[in-house]
């Protein structure tokens, strides 16, 4: 299973929690440049997962609002 496939299976809460962990590790420092770059890239991936969940939620809300206005 690829990383992208794994990410698609994460819930919003799981992705957000992992993202918070990545941010904590980056803020704590003490990692090599290579590790920091890998953490940054992972953080970007997780932020994308969270954004897709939020975009999906927004679309569902918009659809529900449209149905109630009809």
C-alpha positions as CSV (number, residue, x, y, z in Angstrom):
1,X,0.0,0.0,0.0
2,X,1.4,3.4,-1.0
3,X,1.7,6.4,1.3
4,X,-1.0,8.2,-0.7
5,X,-3.4,5.2,-0.3
6,X,-2.7,5.2,3.4
7,X,-3.3,8.9,3.7
8,X,-6.7,8.5,1.9
9,X,-7.8,6.2,4.6
10,X,-7.0,8.6,7.4
11,X,-9.8,10.3,9.2
12,X,-9.6,14.0,9.6
13,X,-8.9,13.5,13.3
14,X,-6.1,11.1,12.6
15,X,-4.5,13.3,10.1
16,X,-4.8,16.4,12.3
17,X,-3.3,14.5,15.3
18,X,-0.3,13.3,13.2
19,X,0.1,16.8,11.8
20,X,0.2,18.2,15.3
21,X,2.9,15.7,16.2
22,X,5.0,16.6,13.1
23,X,4.7,20.3,14.0
24,X,5.8,19.6,17.6
25,X,8.8,17.7,16.4
26,X,9.8,20.5,14.0
27,X,9.3,23.1,16.7
28,X,11.4,21.1,19.2
29,X,14.4,21.2,16.8
30,X,17.3,18.8,17.3
31,X,16.7,17.0,14.0
32,X,19.0,16.9,11.0
33,X,18.3,18.9,7.9
34,X,17.2,15.7,6.1
35,X,14.9,14.7,8.9
36,X,13.4,18.2,9.1
37,X,12.8,18.2,5.3
38,X,11.1,14.8,5.6
39,X,8.9,16.0,8.5
40,X,8.0,19.2,6.5
41,X,7.0,17.1,3.5
42,X,4.9,14.8,5.7
43,X,3.3,17.8,7.3
44,X,2.4,19.1,3.8
45,X,0.8,15.8,2.9
46,X,-1.2,15.7,6.1
47,X,-2.3,19.3,5.7
48,X,-3.6,18.2,2.3
49,X,-5.5,15.4,3.8
50,X,-7.1,17.7,6.3
51,X,-8.0,20.2,3.7
52,X,-9.7,17.6,1.5
53,X,-11.8,16.6,4.5
54,X,-12.7,20.2,5.2
55,X,-13.5,20.8,1.6
56,X,-15.8,17.8,1.5
57,X,-17.5,18.9,4.7
58,X,-18.1,22.4,3.2
59,X,-19.5,20.8,0.0
60,X,-21.9,18.7,2.1
61,X,-23.0,21.8,4.1
62,X,-23.5,23.8,0.9
63,X,-25.6,20.9,-0.6
64,X,-27.7,20.7,2.5
65,X,-28.3,24.4,2.5
66,X,-29.4,24.4,-1.1
67,X,-31.9,21.6,-0.5
68,X,-33.5,23.5,2.4
69,X,-33.7,26.7,0.3
70,X,-35.7,24.9,-2.4
